[in-house]
């Protein structure tokens, strides 16, 4: 829970009015640019694109976001979470165009301009979705499934760095296949490259465990990037094949989307559409989760506009793809550095882009000195933070059923792809909720025959749970009837996000016909509780009827079911 901070009376605004804060945003923009350089290049390489494309993406985002707004302190750039999807898309589309018997590098070369088409289409869809104001629909995805997907992404990012750590080329590009190919290359790996990569990774973990504000403004990856480049180039004198290679002419290195090629070959349409859906889903979900987290650390307690943010991401993605850039998404590491560095408005993005552009134009020789294994160490560090053991423990503490959803999503994602993984998590959560609602009806009515049929229970999970609303004397009453689960949660979120201006208290009334409150709903209610407490003269949130809901574990946001005791359903007892 956040501490109550003293919030300044004047809150900085975006747009032209925000330019008066240029000193703060300029200083922060420089610090963020130092983080963006290694992050952007590493993400581009993991995505299967040239390293320079990552910096290009961050520059484009920086020039567009201040004009469109949506959020206040978030810093956007290429997305680590989408790197596996982009890489898989390049390989798949490249294989369709070239057929079998081609190398991975050839597949990436041919597939990249086709993936740019998918990024452009995804950006257009994001703009349309933003105009329809459906950004909050991302709430329908179960929290455990999203966490499982992100953990799988972390593991995939780590696996894709293994060839760079070893200094050899792998033909495999899928998670399990990469792991299976490792033993074949152990004897032929470059020991200097491996030692440098492992050393950088060890330093990253040591520095991240140390206290200090400077390590937050300029996080450990920046220090490791500089030191690793110095050691690899000037001390170990690594061969050029182990370093980044930037084209002599920037224009020569720009790749453009090939719309004509996509439209001319119908065999590309279905896999490209599949990739577009994946990009829209993950980009939108991760973007909205990041701005929600960023709002919590904004010292001015400003609230981001999810639909406006989605619009900005869509426009940025279209522009980025047209110039050979990657998908764009807000990044929490850079956003945190921006806040700690004193950034106040979206103009920090602009100054970040200006510094990056200057570096790109004047420091190309320095980019050529960066060892690939150093970037690999940074990406492994990022991947680890997405799938670290503490995350697994937290999910298990929420409840065994959420851990099953989490691990199922993770394993299906690693075995197939991101879209199939999140679909598996959603289906499993749906089946779990159907079973719990049916069990509640059975125990409440005393017989299996008394419960509604499967179709009725299924529809109840998607039906608007808000039965009545009332505003009286500054108190907003919201009466809820039926299951409160992730699949109908956006109705409640919409109500809580559109309260009258003079609201002093919000009362959520859970009727006796609310059989179930799932974990995702519990997370959202906790978010609004913290959100209201953090606002100046914000309303209080009271949940009436919460005492008749029994948790499935001791975690505060665990799934809750309206039963007298857990023994009635034969469920696992509450765990620590």
PEQUI-V401667 format. One record per pair of residues at least 24 apart in sequence whose C-alpha atoms are under 7 Angstrom apart, sorted by the first residue. I is the first residue (numbers start at 1). J is the second residue. D is the distance in Angstrom with one decimal. If there is no record, write none. Layout:
i->{I	I}
j->{J	J}
d->{D	D}
//
This chain:
i->{1	4	7	7	8	11	12	12	13	14	14	14	14	14	15	15	18	21	24	24	24	25	25	25	25	25	25	26	26	28	28	28	28	28	29	29	29	29	30	30	31	31	32	32	32	32	33	33	33	34	35	35	35	38	38	40	42	42	42	43	43	43	43	46	46	47	47	47	47	48	48	52	53	53	53	54	54	54	56	57	57	57	57	58	59	59	59	60	60	61	61	62	62	62	62	63	63	64	65	65	66	66	66	66	68	69	69	69	69	70	70	70	70	70	71	71	71	71	72	72	72	73	73	73	73	73	73	73	73	74	74	74	74	75	75	75	75	75	76	76	76	76	77	77	77	77	78	78	78	78	79	79	79	81	84	84	84	89	89	90	93	104	113	113	113	113	114	114	114	116	116	116	117	117	117	118	118	118	119	119	119	119	119	120	120	120	121	122	122	122	123	123	123	123	124	124	126	126	126	126	127	127	127	127	130	130	130	130	133	135	135	135	136	137	138	139	139	139	140	140	140	140	140	141	141	142	142	142	142	143	144	144	144	145	145	145	145	145	145	147	148	148	148	148	149	149	149	149	149	149	150	151	151	151	152	152	152	154	154	154	154	155	155	157	157	157	158	158	158	161	161	164	164	164	165	165	165	165	165	166	166	166	167	167	167	175	193	197	197	197	200	200	200	200	201	201	216	217	217	217	218	221	225	228	229	229	229	232	233	242	242	243	243	243	243	243	244	244	244	244	244	244	245	246	254	254	255	255	256	256	256	257	257	278	283	284	287	287	290	290	290	298	301	397	397	397	398	398	398	398	399	399	399	405	434	437	437	440	461	461	461	462	462	463	464	464	474	474	474	474	475	475	475	475	476	476	476	476	477	477	477	478	478	478	479	479	479	480	480	480	481	481	481	481	482	482	482	483	483	483	483	484	484	484	484	485	485	485	485	486	486	489	503	504	504	504	505	505	505	506	506	506	506	507	507	507	507	508	508	508	509	509	509	510	510	510	511	515	515	516	516	516	517	517	517	518	518	518	519	519	519	522	522	523}
j->{530	534	299	300	300	300	344	345	345	66	69	72	345	346	66	67	345	344	342	343	344	342	343	344	345	347	348	348	351	338	341	342	343	348	348	349	351	352	352	355	217	218	334	337	338	352	352	355	356	222	218	222	334	225	375	78	375	376	379	78	79	80	83	83	160	83	84	86	87	87	108	246	324	325	326	78	325	326	325	320	325	326	328	353	353	356	357	316	320	316	328	349	350	352	353	350	353	316	312	346	346	347	349	350	312	308	309	312	346	304	305	306	308	309	291	304	305	309	304	345	346	298	335	338	339	343	344	345	346	291	294	330	335	330	331	334	335	349	328	329	330	331	328	329	330	331	326	327	328	329	327	328	329	153	153	156	157	115	275	115	268	171	255	256	257	258	257	258	262	257	321	324	257	258	259	272	275	276	276	317	318	321	327	317	318	321	276	276	279	280	314	315	317	318	314	318	280	310	311	314	310	311	314	315	307	308	310	311	307	306	307	310	490	490	285	486	489	490	486	487	488	489	490	426	486	426	429	486	520	520	402	405	406	405	406	409	422	425	426	406	406	407	409	410	409	410	413	418	421	422	386	386	387	410	410	413	414	383	384	386	387	383	387	379	380	383	379	380	383	376	380	372	373	376	193	194	197	373	376	190	193	194	193	194	242	414	373	373	374	377	224	228	374	377	377	381	337	337	340	341	337	378	374	374	369	370	371	371	369	371	372	368	369	370	371	372	367	368	369	370	371	372	368	368	323	324	323	324	322	323	324	321	322	419	329	310	329	330	330	331	332	339	535	555	575	576	553	555	557	558	552	553	558	429	458	515	516	515	485	487	488	487	488	488	488	491	502	503	504	505	503	504	505	506	503	505	506	507	506	507	508	507	508	509	508	509	510	509	510	511	510	511	513	514	513	514	515	514	515	516	517	516	517	518	521	517	518	520	521	520	521	521	539	538	539	540	539	540	541	539	540	541	542	541	542	543	544	542	543	544	543	544	545	544	545	546	545	561	562	560	561	562	559	560	561	558	559	560	557	558	559	557	558	557}
d->{6.5	6.2	6.7	5.6	6.6	6.0	6.4	6.6	6.6	7.0	6.4	6.9	5.6	6.1	6.5	6.3	6.2	7.0	5.6	5.4	6.7	6.9	4.5	6.1	6.8	6.2	4.4	6.2	5.7	5.5	4.8	5.9	5.2	6.4	4.9	6.5	5.0	4.3	5.9	6.5	6.9	6.5	5.9	6.5	6.3	6.2	5.0	6.3	6.1	6.6	7.0	5.7	6.8	6.6	6.6	6.1	5.2	6.8	6.4	6.8	7.0	5.5	6.5	6.0	6.7	4.3	6.2	5.5	4.7	5.2	6.3	6.8	6.5	5.1	6.8	6.0	6.6	6.6	5.9	5.7	4.7	5.7	6.8	6.6	4.4	6.5	6.6	6.9	6.1	5.7	6.9	4.4	4.5	6.6	4.9	5.3	6.5	6.4	6.1	6.8	4.9	5.4	6.9	6.6	5.7	6.9	6.8	6.9	6.7	5.6	4.9	6.8	4.4	4.3	6.9	4.4	6.3	6.3	6.8	5.1	5.4	7.0	6.3	6.8	6.6	6.7	6.3	5.7	6.0	6.7	6.5	6.0	4.8	5.5	6.0	5.8	5.0	5.8	6.4	5.2	3.9	5.6	4.9	5.6	6.4	6.9	5.8	5.6	4.6	6.2	6.3	5.8	5.5	6.2	6.9	6.7	6.9	6.4	6.4	6.0	6.7	6.1	6.5	5.9	4.5	5.6	6.1	5.9	6.9	4.9	5.1	6.8	5.2	6.6	6.1	6.2	6.7	5.4	6.9	6.3	6.8	6.0	6.4	6.2	4.4	5.6	6.9	5.3	6.5	5.6	3.9	6.1	5.0	5.1	6.0	6.8	6.8	6.2	6.3	4.8	6.9	4.8	5.1	6.8	4.8	6.6	5.6	5.2	5.6	5.9	5.3	6.9	6.3	5.9	5.8	6.2	6.5	6.0	4.6	4.6	6.8	6.6	7.0	6.7	6.4	6.4	7.0	5.9	5.8	5.2	5.8	6.1	5.0	6.0	5.3	5.7	6.0	4.9	6.8	6.6	4.5	6.2	5.3	4.7	6.1	5.6	6.7	6.8	6.7	6.4	6.1	5.1	4.2	6.7	5.0	6.4	6.1	3.8	6.0	4.9	5.5	6.2	6.7	6.9	6.7	5.5	7.0	4.8	5.6	5.2	6.8	6.2	5.3	6.3	6.4	5.1	5.7	5.2	6.6	5.9	6.5	5.2	6.0	7.0	6.8	6.3	6.4	5.0	5.5	5.6	6.1	6.5	6.5	6.1	5.0	7.0	6.2	4.6	5.8	5.8	6.8	6.0	6.4	5.9	6.6	5.1	6.1	6.3	6.1	5.8	5.9	6.4	6.2	5.5	4.3	5.3	6.7	5.1	6.8	5.8	6.3	6.1	5.4	6.2	6.6	5.8	6.8	4.7	6.0	6.0	5.2	6.8	6.3	5.7	6.5	6.8	5.8	5.7	6.4	7.0	6.2	6.9	6.4	6.3	6.8	6.3	6.3	5.2	6.9	5.1	6.5	5.6	6.4	6.6	6.5	6.2	6.7	6.3	6.6	6.2	6.3	5.4	4.8	6.2	6.1	6.1	6.0	4.7	5.2	6.6	5.9	5.9	4.7	5.7	6.6	6.2	4.8	6.2	6.0	4.8	6.2	6.1	4.9	6.0	6.1	4.7	6.5	5.9	5.2	6.2	6.7	5.7	5.7	5.5	5.6	4.5	6.5	5.3	5.6	5.0	6.4	6.0	4.8	6.6	6.7	5.8	5.1	6.9	5.8	5.7	6.0	6.5	6.2	6.8	4.3	6.5	4.6	4.6	6.0	6.6	6.0	4.9	6.1	6.1	4.8	5.9	6.9	6.2	4.8	5.9	6.2	4.9	6.3	6.0	5.0	7.0	6.8	5.7	5.1	5.8	4.6	6.4	5.8	5.1	6.4	7.0	4.2	6.2	5.5	5.0	4.6	4.6	6.9	5.7}
//
